[in-house]
Amino acid sequence: MVYILKPEMASNDGGGAAVRVIGVWASHFAIRVYVALKLKGVEYESLEEVVGNKSELLLKSNPVHKKIPVLIHHGKPIAESMIILQYIDEVWASDDVPAILQADPYERALQRFWAQYVDDKIAPASVILRGVVKGDVDEAAAQVTTALEHLEEAFAKRGQGKSYFGGEDIGYLDIVIGSHLGWLKAVETIAGVKVLDETKLPELTAWAQRFYAHHAVRDVMPETDRLVQFNAYLIDVLRAKASSN
Ligand SMILES: N[C@@H](CCC(=O)N[C@@H](CS)C(=O)NCC(=O)O)C(=O)O
């Protein structure tokens, strides 16, 4: 069972469930953590942050970056989504649960390379296309297109007829790229640019459909309309904060 609590309701660092996630439902960084826990079959308590009003628990748990997501495992906080994914994979490792990272060191290195590439290129361009951060919209659109073209090629080369980047099941890179899909779809509505074009990206769009349908993903991937609404709300919150400073 998944419990939903407000951060203020969480007692302290040592309280609550064994596994807690401080996050925001719409955050692609947080979605990664939810998907990884679901893939491993780990029950968790979801502590939803209020946008624009960071909880004491978040500030205490991630005092350096003050960002979500944070995984709290038996009271111990772990920050940074990609580090959290690796932690989850190491802690819940047995023959009965799927592995997130592949066994082969070279495959692992490739997946980490592409995961970092995705966060360096897609995440910053996406917030420009969403109007959350100021920047050159055409340049941002071109950056996303180039990144997706590289991923299309990488999937065709690495996937070798497999369903996912991770092979027959989703893995590290699937989770990292897949977490961006909701916002990429929302960007198409918000900015009016086609980013997931199936004629240009046949492998990637087919992979995206499989990813969305996966049992660990379907319940935590927000609907595009909700993300579009959330984006407008986020922009309002940021504007109000900027004008009050
Ligand atoms: N590199 C971090 C990025 C996390 C991040 O940027 N989180 C955003 C929400 S999507 C956040 O907490 N922003 C609040 C802020 O920047 O103050 C990760 O992978 O976890």
The ligand as a Gaussian input file, in Angstrom:
#p B3LYP/6-31G(d) Opt

LIG

0 1
 N       19.871000      16.672000     -10.095000
 C       18.717000      16.603000      -9.234000
 C       17.707000      17.601000      -9.712000
 C       16.520000      17.717000      -8.765000
 C       15.662000      18.944000      -9.067000
 O       16.042000      19.810000      -9.858000
 N       14.497000      19.016000      -8.412000
 C       13.629000      20.160000      -8.572000
 C       12.191000      19.719000      -8.799000
 S       11.966000      18.928000     -10.348000
 C       13.624000      20.973000      -7.292000
 O       13.568000      20.444000      -6.202000
 N       13.646000      22.289000      -7.439000
 C       13.574000      23.199000      -6.328000
 C       14.642000      24.231000      -6.390000
 O       15.400000      24.272000      -7.380000
 O       14.741000      25.005000      -5.454000
 C       18.179000      15.179000      -9.248000
 O       18.435000      14.445000     -10.223000
 O       17.528000      14.772000      -8.272000

